Amino acid sequence: MTVDERTIEKTIDFTVPVERLWKAITEADELAQWFGHEVRFEPVVGYEGVMIWQEHGSFALRVEVVEPPTRLVWSWVHEDGVPFADAVATTIEWTLSALEDGGSRLFLRESGFRSDVHHRENTAGWNEELGELVTYLS
């Protein structure tokens, strides 16, 4: 599998408006309800934060793009406890759009994988985490 083939793309529709979905993916206290157990995150370009899972570890991230309430991009590392500057990272793009019925659509794309192992692990991880987001916003 080439780097270009190692991309994860997910599309999910929600019954909540875009602004509510934006809040769920950009506010640390909300992220900690469905994505990780502890979150240090601010939707500010250049902010370096961390996502922490009790069973997986601590993963550094850096916010790259913030365009409220429709686009968020961050890069994050794949190795537990490694500082952002010292690690290989992938890029996660969150794109939100309004639906005619008042709901919203999330398109998520993670790219830049350099190994099949990390691609497989994150594919399974996104299935789980985005399932938790659906439950959280239901």
DSSP file with accessible surface (Angstrom, degrees, kcal/mol):
  #  RESIDUE AA STRUCTURE BP1 BP2  ACC     N-H-->O    O-->H-N    N-H-->O    O-->H-N    TCO  KAPPA ALPHA  PHI   PSI    X-CA   Y-CA   Z-CA
    1    1 A M              0   0  113      0, 0.0     2,-0.1     0, 0.0   115,-0.1   0.000 360.0 360.0 360.0 132.2    0.0    0.0    0.0
    2    2 A T     >  -     0   0   77      1,-0.1     4,-1.3   113,-0.0     3,-0.4  -0.394 360.0-103.7 -86.4 168.7    1.4    3.4   -0.9
    3    3 A V  T >4 S+     0   0   68      1,-0.2     3,-0.5     2,-0.2   109,-0.4   0.910 123.3  53.7 -57.2 -42.3    1.2    6.6    1.2
    4    4 A D  T 34 S+     0   0  143      1,-0.2    -1,-0.2   108,-0.1     3,-0.1   0.835 108.2  49.6 -63.5 -32.7   -1.5    7.9   -1.1
    5    5 A E  T 34 S+     0   0  121     -3,-0.4     2,-1.8     1,-0.2    -1,-0.2   0.718  92.5  81.2 -77.5 -20.8   -3.6    4.7   -0.6
    6    6 A R    <<  +     0   0   32     -4,-1.3   107,-1.0    -3,-0.5     2,-0.4  -0.476  66.4 123.5 -86.8  67.6   -3.2    4.9    3.2
    7    7 A T        -     0   0   31     -2,-1.8     2,-0.5   104,-0.1   104,-0.2  -0.972  49.8-148.0-127.1 141.4   -5.9    7.5    3.8
    8    8 A I  E     -A  110   0A   6    102,-2.6   102,-2.5    -2,-0.4     2,-0.4  -0.946  17.5-179.6-109.1 130.6   -9.0    7.1    6.0
    9    9 A E  E     +A  109   0A 110     -2,-0.5     2,-0.4   100,-0.2   100,-0.2  -0.999   2.6 174.6-132.0 131.5  -12.2    8.8    4.9
   10   10 A K  E     -A  108   0A  49     98,-2.5    98,-3.2    -2,-0.4     2,-0.4  -0.997  11.0-167.4-135.6 138.2  -15.4    8.8    6.9
   11   11 A T  E     +A  107   0A  83     -2,-0.4     2,-0.4    96,-0.2    96,-0.2  -0.997  13.2 173.2-126.8 128.2  -18.7   10.6    6.3
   12   12 A I  E     -A  106   0A  39     94,-2.5    94,-3.1    -2,-0.4     2,-0.4  -1.000  20.9-144.0-136.8 135.6  -21.4   10.7    9.0
   13   13 A D  E     -A  105   0A  84     -2,-0.4     2,-0.3    92,-0.2    92,-0.2  -0.796  18.2-166.6 -97.8 142.4  -24.7   12.6    9.1
   14   14 A F  E     -A  104   0A  14     90,-3.4    90,-2.0    -2,-0.4    85,-0.1  -0.891  27.6-136.4-124.7 155.5  -26.0   14.0   12.4
   15   15 A T  S    S+     0   0  124     -2,-0.3    -1,-0.1    88,-0.2    90,-0.1   0.594  82.6  88.0 -85.1 -11.7  -29.4   15.3   13.5
   16   16 A V  S    S-     0   0   22     88,-0.1    -2,-0.2     1,-0.1    88,-0.1  -0.529  87.6 -99.5 -86.6 155.0  -27.7   18.3   15.3
   17   17 A P    >>  -     0   0   63      0, 0.0     4,-2.1     0, 0.0     3,-0.7  -0.243  35.7-103.5 -68.8 163.2  -26.8   21.6   13.6
   18   18 A V  H 3> S+     0   0    9     85,-0.4     4,-3.1     1,-0.2     5,-0.2   0.875 120.0  58.1 -53.4 -42.2  -23.3   22.4   12.4
   19   19 A E  H 3> S+     0   0  125      1,-0.2     4,-1.9     2,-0.2    -1,-0.2   0.881 107.0  47.4 -61.5 -36.6  -22.7   24.7   15.3
   20   20 A R  H <> S+     0   0   73     -3,-0.7     4,-1.9     2,-0.2    -1,-0.2   0.911 113.1  47.9 -70.8 -41.3  -23.4   21.9   17.8
   21   21 A L  H  X S+     0   0    0     -4,-2.1     4,-1.4     2,-0.2    -2,-0.2   0.923 109.5  54.0 -63.6 -42.3  -21.2   19.4   15.9
   22   22 A W  H >X S+     0   0   28     -4,-3.1     4,-1.1     1,-0.2     3,-0.5   0.924 107.4  50.7 -57.0 -45.9  -18.4   22.1   15.8
   23   23 A K  H >X S+     0   0   84     -4,-1.9     4,-1.9     1,-0.2     3,-0.6   0.910 106.8  54.6 -59.4 -41.5  -18.6   22.5   19.5
   24   24 A A  H 3< S+     0   0    0     -4,-1.9    -1,-0.2     1,-0.2    -2,-0.2   0.787 114.9  39.2 -65.9 -26.2  -18.3   18.7   20.0
   25   25 A I  H << S+     0   0    0     -4,-1.4    -1,-0.2    -3,-0.5    -2,-0.2   0.514 122.5  38.9-102.6  -3.6  -15.1   18.5   18.0
   26   26 A T  H << S+     0   0    4     -4,-1.1     2,-0.5    -3,-0.6    -2,-0.2   0.565  93.0  81.7-122.8 -12.3  -13.4   21.8   19.2
   27   27 A E    >X  -     0   0   78     -4,-1.9     4,-3.0    -5,-0.2     3,-0.6  -0.867  68.2-142.5-101.6 126.7  -14.0   22.1   22.9
   28   28 A A  H 3> S+     0   0   29     -2,-0.5     4,-2.3    13,-0.5     5,-0.1   0.871 100.2  51.4 -54.6 -44.2  -11.7   20.1   25.2
   29   29 A D  H 34 S+     0   0  108      1,-0.2     4,-0.4     2,-0.2    -1,-0.3   0.862 114.1  45.1 -65.9 -31.5  -14.4   19.3   27.7
   30   30 A E  H X> S+     0   0   13     -3,-0.6     3,-1.4    -7,-0.2     4,-0.7   0.919 110.3  53.0 -75.4 -44.4  -16.7   18.0   24.9
   31   31 A L  H >X S+     0   0    0     -4,-3.0     4,-3.8     1,-0.3     3,-1.2   0.895 103.6  58.7 -56.3 -38.6  -13.9   16.1   23.2
   32   32 A A  H 3< S+     0   0   29     -4,-2.3    -1,-0.3     1,-0.3    -2,-0.2   0.689  97.0  63.0 -67.9 -14.8  -13.1   14.3   26.5
   33   33 A Q  H <4 S+     0   0  127     -3,-1.4    -1,-0.3    -4,-0.4    -2,-0.2   0.757 128.1   3.5 -78.8 -24.1  -16.7   13.0   26.5
   34   34 A W  H << S+     0   0    2     -3,-1.2     2,-0.5    -4,-0.7    -2,-0.2   0.558 126.1  54.9-136.0 -17.1  -16.2   11.0   23.4
   35   35 A F  S  < S-     0   0    2     -4,-3.8    -1,-0.2    -5,-0.2    17,-0.2  -0.827 112.8 -26.5-130.9  92.2  -12.6   11.2   22.1
   36   36 A G        -     0   0    8     -2,-0.5    17,-0.2     1,-0.1    -1,-0.2  -0.138  67.7 -99.4  89.5 167.7  -10.0   10.2   24.7
   37   37 A H  S    S+     0   0   84     15,-3.3     2,-0.4     1,-0.3    16,-0.2   0.725 106.6  22.9 -97.5 -29.8  -10.2   10.3   28.4
   38   38 A E  E    S-B   52   0A  91     14,-1.8    14,-2.7    -7,-0.1     2,-0.4  -0.998  71.9-169.4-138.3 138.0   -8.3   13.6   28.9
   39   39 A V  E     -B   51   0A  16     -2,-0.4     2,-0.6    12,-0.2    12,-0.2  -0.993  17.0-171.7-134.4 130.6   -7.9   16.3   26.3
   40   40 A R  E     +B   50   0A 122     10,-2.8    10,-2.0    -2,-0.4     2,-0.3  -0.957  41.0 137.5-116.5 105.3   -5.7   19.3   26.1
   41   41 A F        +     0   0    7     -2,-0.6   -13,-0.5     8,-0.2   -12,-0.1  -0.991  30.0 178.7-153.9 138.1   -7.0   21.2   23.0
   42   42 A E        -     0   0  101     -2,-0.3     2,-2.6     2,-0.2     5,-0.2  -0.988  36.5-123.2-138.1 136.4   -7.8   24.7   21.9
   43   43 A P  S    S+     0   0   50      0, 0.0     2,-0.4     0, 0.0   -17,-0.0  -0.387  70.9 122.1 -78.6  67.6   -9.0   25.5   18.4
   44   44 A V  S >  S-     0   0   80     -2,-2.6     3,-2.5    21,-0.1    19,-0.3  -0.996  71.3-107.7-131.7 126.1   -6.2   28.0   17.7
   45   45 A V  T 3  S+     0   0   92     -2,-0.4    19,-0.2     1,-0.3     3,-0.1  -0.282 106.8  18.9 -56.1 129.6   -3.7   27.6   14.8
   46   46 A G  T 3  S+     0   0   43     17,-3.1    -1,-0.3     1,-0.3     2,-0.1   0.240  87.0 143.0  92.7 -12.0   -0.3   26.5   16.2
   47   47 A Y    <   -     0   0   60     -3,-2.5    16,-2.5    -5,-0.2     2,-0.6  -0.400  39.8-150.5 -63.3 132.0   -1.7   25.2   19.5
   48   48 A E  E     + C   0  62A 112     14,-0.2    14,-0.2    -2,-0.1     2,-0.2  -0.936  31.2 152.8-108.0 117.7    0.1   22.1   20.6
   49   49 A G  E     - C   0  61A  10     12,-1.6    12,-2.2    -2,-0.6     2,-0.3  -0.439  31.1-124.0-125.7-161.3   -2.1   19.8   22.7
   50   50 A V  E     -BC  40  60A  12    -10,-2.0   -10,-2.8    10,-0.3     2,-0.4  -0.995   0.5-149.0-155.2 145.2   -2.5   16.2   23.6
   51   51 A M  E     -BC  39  59A   0      8,-2.1     8,-2.9    -2,-0.3     2,-0.5  -0.984  22.6-163.2-113.1 131.4   -5.1   13.4   23.5
   52   52 A I  E     -BC  38  58A  31    -14,-2.7   -15,-3.3    -2,-0.4   -14,-1.8  -0.968  11.8-176.5-124.3 127.0   -4.9   10.8   26.3
   53   53 A W  E  >  - C   0  57A  18      4,-2.9     4,-2.9    -2,-0.5     3,-0.4  -0.983  25.2-139.9-116.2 133.1   -6.4    7.4   26.4
   54   54 A Q  T  4 S+     0   0  163     -2,-0.4    -1,-0.1     1,-0.2     4,-0.1   0.888 104.7  38.6 -58.0 -38.9   -6.0    5.3   29.6
   55   55 A E  T  4 S+     0   0  108      1,-0.1    -1,-0.2     2,-0.1    -3,-0.0   0.637 127.7  31.5 -89.6 -13.6   -5.5    2.1   27.5
   56   56 A H  T  4 S-     0   0  107     -3,-0.4     2,-0.3     1,-0.3    -2,-0.2   0.700 100.2-126.3-116.0 -30.5   -3.5    3.6   24.7
   57   57 A G  E  <  -C   53   0A  15     -4,-2.9    -4,-2.9    23,-0.1     2,-0.4  -0.754  39.8 -37.8 118.6-161.2   -1.4    6.5   26.0
   58   58 A S  E     -C   52   0A  38     -2,-0.3    23,-3.2    -6,-0.2     2,-0.5  -0.917  46.5-168.3-115.6 127.9   -0.7   10.1   25.3
   59   59 A F  E     -C   51   0A  30     -8,-2.9    -8,-2.1    -2,-0.4    21,-0.1  -0.956  14.6-138.1-126.7 117.6   -0.6   11.5   21.7
   60   60 A A  E     -C   50   0A  17     22,-0.6    17,-2.1    -2,-0.5     2,-0.3  -0.347  24.8-179.2 -71.4 150.1    0.7   15.0   20.9
   61   61 A L  E     -CD  49  76A   0    -12,-2.2   -12,-1.6    15,-0.2     2,-0.4  -0.961  18.6-151.3-144.7 161.9   -1.1   17.1   18.3
   62   62 A R  E     -CD  48  75A  81     13,-2.6    13,-2.5    -2,-0.3     2,-0.4  -0.993  22.6-126.3-137.1 130.7   -0.8   20.5   16.6
   63   63 A V  E     + D   0  74A   0    -16,-2.5   -17,-3.1    -2,-0.4    11,-0.3  -0.606  29.9 173.1 -76.9 129.1   -3.7   22.6   15.3
   64   64 A E  E     +     0   0A  58      9,-2.9     2,-0.3    -2,-0.4    10,-0.2   0.781  61.2  15.8-106.1 -41.2   -3.1   23.6   11.6
   65   65 A V  E     - D   0  73A  36      8,-1.8     8,-2.4   -21,-0.1     2,-0.4  -0.999  53.0-176.4-141.4 136.6   -6.3   25.2   10.4
   66   66 A V  E     + D   0  72A  34     -2,-0.3     6,-0.2     6,-0.2   -21,-0.1  -0.955  13.2 160.4-136.0 115.2   -9.4   26.6   12.1
   67   67 A E  E >>  - D   0  71A  92      4,-3.1     3,-2.5    -2,-0.4     4,-2.0  -0.726  45.8-114.3-132.2  79.0  -12.3   27.9   10.1
   68   68 A P  T 34 S+     0   0   87      0, 0.0   -49,-0.1     0, 0.0    -2,-0.1  -0.308  84.2   0.8 -61.2 143.3  -15.4   27.9   12.4
   69   69 A P  T 34 S+     0   0   41      0, 0.0   -47,-0.1     0, 0.0     3,-0.1  -0.746 133.3  38.9-102.7  37.5  -17.8   26.3   12.1
   70   70 A T  T <4 S+     0   0   62     -3,-2.5    26,-2.8     1,-0.3     2,-0.4   0.660 104.8  38.8-122.6 -16.9  -16.9   24.2    9.0
   71   71 A R  E  <  +DE  67  95A  75     -4,-2.0    -4,-3.1    24,-0.2     2,-0.4  -0.977  45.7 166.8-147.6 131.8  -13.2   23.2    8.9
   72   72 A L  E     -DE  66  94A   0     22,-2.2    22,-3.4    -2,-0.4     2,-0.4  -0.998   9.3-175.5-138.0 134.1  -10.7   22.0   11.4
   73   73 A V  E     +DE  65  93A   7     -8,-2.4    -9,-2.9    -2,-0.4    -8,-1.8  -0.999   8.3 165.5-132.5 132.1   -7.3   20.5   10.7
   74   74 A W  E     -DE  63  92A   0     18,-2.2    18,-3.5    -2,-0.4     2,-0.4  -0.972  24.2-141.9-137.8 158.6   -4.8   19.0   13.1
   75   75 A S  E     -DE  62  91A  10    -13,-2.5   -13,-2.6    -2,-0.3     2,-0.3  -0.913  24.4-179.6-112.5 145.9   -1.7   16.9   12.8
   76   76 A W  E     -DE  61  90A  20     14,-2.1    14,-2.3    -2,-0.4   -15,-0.2  -0.979  23.1-114.4-146.5 160.9   -0.9   14.2   15.5
   77   77 A V  E     - E   0  89A   2    -17,-2.1    12,-0.2    -2,-0.3     7,-0.1  -0.472   8.4-145.3 -92.3 163.3    1.7   11.6   16.3
   78   78 A H  S    S+     0   0   21     10,-0.9     2,-0.5    -2,-0.1    -1,-0.1   0.449  73.8  84.3-104.7  -5.1    1.3    7.9   16.4
   79   79 A E  S >  S-     0   0   97      9,-0.2     3,-1.5     3,-0.1   -19,-0.4  -0.893  82.6-114.2-108.9 130.7    3.7    7.1   19.2
   80   80 A D  T 3  S-     0   0   96     -2,-0.5   -21,-0.2     1,-0.2   -23,-0.1  -0.313  95.0  -0.3 -58.6 126.4    2.7    7.3   22.9
   81   81 A G  T 3  S+     0   0   55    -23,-3.2    -1,-0.2     1,-0.2   -22,-0.1   0.500  91.5 135.7  76.4   5.5    4.5   10.0   24.8
   82   82 A V    <   -     0   0   43     -3,-1.5   -22,-0.6   -24,-0.4    -1,-0.2  -0.740  58.8-115.6 -89.7 129.9    6.6   11.3   21.9
   83   83 A P    >   -     0   0   73      0, 0.0     3,-1.4     0, 0.0     4,-0.2  -0.293  24.2-116.7 -61.1 149.0    6.8   15.1   21.6
   84   84 A F  G >  S+     0   0   20      1,-0.3     3,-1.6     2,-0.2   -22,-0.1   0.889 113.0  55.8 -55.1 -44.3    5.2   16.5   18.4
   85   85 A A  G 3  S+     0   0   88      1,-0.3    -1,-0.3     3,-0.0    -3,-0.0   0.746 108.9  48.3 -63.1 -21.9    8.5   18.0   17.1
   86   86 A D  G <  S+     0   0  124     -3,-1.4     2,-0.3     2,-0.1    -1,-0.3   0.291 103.5  73.9-101.9   9.3   10.2   14.6   17.4
   87   87 A A  S <  S-     0   0   29     -3,-1.6     2,-0.4    -4,-0.2   -10,-0.0  -0.841  77.9-110.5-129.9 160.0    7.6   12.4   15.6
   88   88 A V        -     0   0   76     -2,-0.3   -10,-0.9    26,-0.0     2,-0.3  -0.703  45.3-165.0 -79.9 136.0    6.1   11.5   12.3
   89   89 A A  E     -E   77   0A  30     -2,-0.4     2,-0.3   -12,-0.2   -12,-0.2  -0.867  17.3-145.1-126.1 157.3    2.5   12.8   12.2
   90   90 A T  E     -E   76   0A   1    -14,-2.3   -14,-2.1    -2,-0.3     2,-0.5  -0.766  24.4-121.3-109.2 166.7   -0.6   12.3   10.1
   91   91 A T  E     -EF  75 111A  44     20,-2.6    20,-2.4    -2,-0.3     2,-0.5  -0.925  17.6-160.6-115.2 132.1   -3.1   15.1    9.3
   92   92 A I  E     -EF  74 110A   0    -18,-3.5   -18,-2.2    -2,-0.5     2,-0.5  -0.956   5.1-166.3-113.8 123.6   -6.8   15.0   10.2
   93   93 A E  E     -EF  73 109A  46     16,-3.1    16,-2.1    -2,-0.5     2,-0.5  -0.953   1.1-166.3-111.8 124.3   -9.2   17.2    8.3
   94   94 A W  E     -EF  72 108A   0    -22,-3.4   -22,-2.2    -2,-0.5     2,-0.5  -0.959   7.4-176.2-108.8 120.2  -12.7   17.7    9.7
   95   95 A T  E     -EF  71 107A  53     12,-2.8    12,-2.8    -2,-0.5     2,-0.4  -0.981   3.9-167.9-121.0 124.6  -15.2   19.3    7.3
   96   96 A L  E     + F   0 106A   4    -26,-2.8     2,-0.3    -2,-0.5    10,-0.2  -0.885   7.2 177.2-112.5 141.3  -18.7   20.1    8.5
   97   97 A S  E     - F   0 105A  53      8,-2.0     8,-2.9    -2,-0.4     2,-0.2  -0.987  29.0-112.6-141.8 151.1  -21.6   21.1    6.3
   98   98 A A  E     - F   0 104A  79     -2,-0.3     2,-0.3     6,-0.2     6,-0.3  -0.573  25.5-143.3 -81.5 145.1  -25.3   21.8    7.0
   99   99 A L    >   -     0   0   37      4,-2.5     3,-2.0    -2,-0.2   -81,-0.1  -0.759  23.9-114.6-103.4 155.8  -28.0   19.5    5.8
  100  100 A E  T 3  S+     0   0  210     -2,-0.3    -1,-0.1     1,-0.3    -2,-0.0   0.792 114.0  59.4 -60.4 -28.5  -31.4   20.8    4.5
  101  101 A D  T 3  S-     0   0  130      1,-0.1    -1,-0.3     3,-0.0     3,-0.1   0.387 124.9 -98.1 -84.0   6.4  -33.2   19.1    7.4
  102  102 A G  S <  S+     0   0   47     -3,-2.0    -2,-0.1     1,-0.3   -84,-0.1   0.337  92.6 109.6  95.1  -7.9  -31.3   21.2    9.9
  103  103 A G        -     0   0    2    -86,-0.1    -4,-2.5    -5,-0.1   -85,-0.4  -0.017  60.3-124.2 -82.9-164.2  -28.8   18.4   10.7
  104  104 A S  E     -AF  14  98A   0    -90,-2.0   -90,-3.4    -6,-0.3     2,-0.4  -0.963   4.2-137.2-145.3 159.7  -25.1   18.3    9.7
  105  105 A R  E     -AF  13  97A  97     -8,-2.9    -8,-2.0    -2,-0.3     2,-0.5  -0.971  11.8-156.7-121.2 135.5  -22.6   16.2    7.9
  106  106 A L  E     -AF  12  96A   1    -94,-3.1   -94,-2.5    -2,-0.4     2,-0.5  -0.949   5.9-171.8-110.3 126.2  -19.1   15.4    9.0
  107  107 A F  E     -AF  11  95A  64    -12,-2.8   -12,-2.8    -2,-0.5     2,-0.4  -0.989  10.4-171.7-114.1 120.1  -16.5   14.4    6.5
  108  108 A L  E     -AF  10  94A   0    -98,-3.2   -98,-2.5    -2,-0.5     2,-0.4  -0.944   6.3-179.4-114.1 135.7  -13.2   13.2    8.2
  109  109 A R  E     -AF   9  93A  73    -16,-2.1   -16,-3.1    -2,-0.4     2,-0.5  -0.988   6.7-172.7-136.8 123.6  -10.0   12.5    6.3
  110  110 A E  E     +AF   8  92A   0   -102,-2.5  -102,-2.6    -2,-0.4     2,-0.3  -0.979  19.8 166.5-114.7 128.3   -6.8   11.3    7.9
  111  111 A S  E     + F   0  91A  22    -20,-2.4   -20,-2.6    -2,-0.5  -104,-0.1  -0.877  37.8  64.9-136.9 166.1   -3.8   11.2    5.6
  112  112 A G        +     0   0   27   -109,-0.4    -1,-0.1  -106,-0.3  -105,-0.1   0.568  55.2 163.4  97.6  13.1    0.0   10.8    5.6
  113  113 A F        -     0   0    1   -107,-1.0    -1,-0.2  -110,-0.3  -107,-0.2  -0.396  20.8-171.2 -65.0 138.5    0.3    7.3    7.0
  114  114 A R        +     0   0  164      1,-0.1     2,-0.3    -2,-0.1    -1,-0.1   0.435  67.7  44.6-109.2  -3.1    3.7    5.8    6.5
  115  115 A S     >  -     0   0   36      1,-0.1     4,-1.8  -109,-0.1    -1,-0.1  -0.997  69.6-134.5-142.0 148.8    2.9    2.3    7.6
  116  116 A D  H  > S+     0   0   57     -2,-0.3     4,-2.8     1,-0.2     5,-0.2   0.847 106.9  60.2 -64.2 -34.2    0.1   -0.2    7.1
  117  117 A V  H  > S+     0   0   69      2,-0.2     4,-2.8     1,-0.2     5,-0.2   0.953 106.6  43.7 -61.4 -50.6    0.0   -0.9   10.8
  118  118 A H  H  > S+     0   0   37      1,-0.2     4,-2.6     2,-0.2     5,-0.2   0.894 113.3  53.1 -64.1 -36.5   -0.8    2.7   11.8
  119  119 A H  H  X S+     0   0   27     -4,-1.8     4,-2.3     2,-0.2    -2,-0.2   0.946 112.0  44.4 -62.3 -47.3   -3.3    2.9    9.0
  120  120 A R  H  X S+     0   0  152     -4,-2.8     4,-2.2     2,-0.2     5,-0.2   0.922 113.8  50.3 -62.2 -45.8   -5.1   -0.3   10.3
  121  121 A E  H  X S+     0   0  111     -4,-2.8     4,-2.3    -5,-0.2    -1,-0.2   0.923 114.1  43.7 -60.3 -44.5   -4.9    0.9   13.9
  122  122 A N  H  X S+     0   0   24     -4,-2.6     4,-3.1     2,-0.2     5,-0.2   0.847 108.3  57.9 -74.4 -30.8   -6.4    4.3   13.1
  123  123 A T  H  X S+     0   0   39     -4,-2.3     4,-1.9    -5,-0.2    -1,-0.2   0.961 112.4  41.6 -59.9 -48.0   -9.1    2.9   10.8
  124  124 A A  H  X S+     0   0   61     -4,-2.2     4,-1.9     1,-0.2    -2,-0.2   0.911 114.3  53.4 -63.9 -41.5  -10.3    0.7   13.7
  125  125 A G  H  X S+     0   0   26     -4,-2.3     4,-3.3    -5,-0.2     5,-0.2   0.919 107.8  48.9 -61.2 -44.4   -9.9    3.7   16.1
  126  126 A W  H  X S+     0   0    4     -4,-3.1     4,-2.7     1,-0.2     5,-0.4   0.885 107.1  56.0 -65.1 -37.6  -12.0    6.1   14.0
  127  127 A N  H  X S+     0   0   90     -4,-1.9     4,-1.3    -5,-0.2    -1,-0.2   0.941 114.9  39.5 -57.6 -44.1  -14.7    3.5   13.7
  128  128 A E  H  X S+     0   0   98     -4,-1.9     4,-1.8     2,-0.2    -2,-0.2   0.951 118.6  44.9 -69.5 -51.5  -14.9    3.3   17.5
  129  129 A E  H  X S+     0   0   12     -4,-3.3     4,-1.9     1,-0.2    -3,-0.2   0.912 114.0  47.9 -65.3 -43.1  -14.4    7.0   18.3
  130  130 A L  H  X S+     0   0    5     -4,-2.7     4,-2.3    -5,-0.2    -1,-0.2   0.859 108.4  56.3 -68.7 -30.3  -16.8    8.3   15.6
  131  131 A G  H  X S+     0   0   34     -4,-1.3     4,-2.2    -5,-0.4    -1,-0.2   0.898 107.0  49.9 -61.7 -39.0  -19.4    5.8   16.9
  132  132 A E  H  X S+     0   0   76     -4,-1.8     4,-2.8     2,-0.2    -2,-0.2   0.870 107.9  53.2 -68.1 -35.2  -18.9    7.4   20.3
  133  133 A L  H  X S+     0   0    0     -4,-1.9     4,-2.3     2,-0.2    -2,-0.2   0.926 107.7  51.2 -64.7 -42.5  -19.5   10.8   18.8
  134  134 A V  H  X S+     0   0   53     -4,-2.3     4,-0.7     1,-0.2    -2,-0.2   0.948 113.7  44.5 -58.3 -47.9  -22.7    9.6   17.2
  135  135 A T  H >< S+     0   0  106     -4,-2.2     3,-1.0     1,-0.2    -2,-0.2   0.926 111.6  53.5 -62.2 -44.6  -23.9    8.3   20.6
  136  136 A Y  H 3< S+     0   0   73     -4,-2.8    -1,-0.2     1,-0.2    -2,-0.2   0.877 114.0  41.3 -59.2 -40.5  -22.7   11.5   22.4
  137  137 A L  H 3<        0   0   14     -4,-2.3    -1,-0.2    -5,-0.2    -2,-0.2   0.461 360.0 360.0 -91.4   1.1  -24.7   13.7   20.0
  138  138 A S    <<        0   0  118     -3,-1.0    -3,-0.0    -4,-0.7  -124,-0.0  -0.447 360.0 360.0 -81.3 360.0  -27.8   11.5   19.9
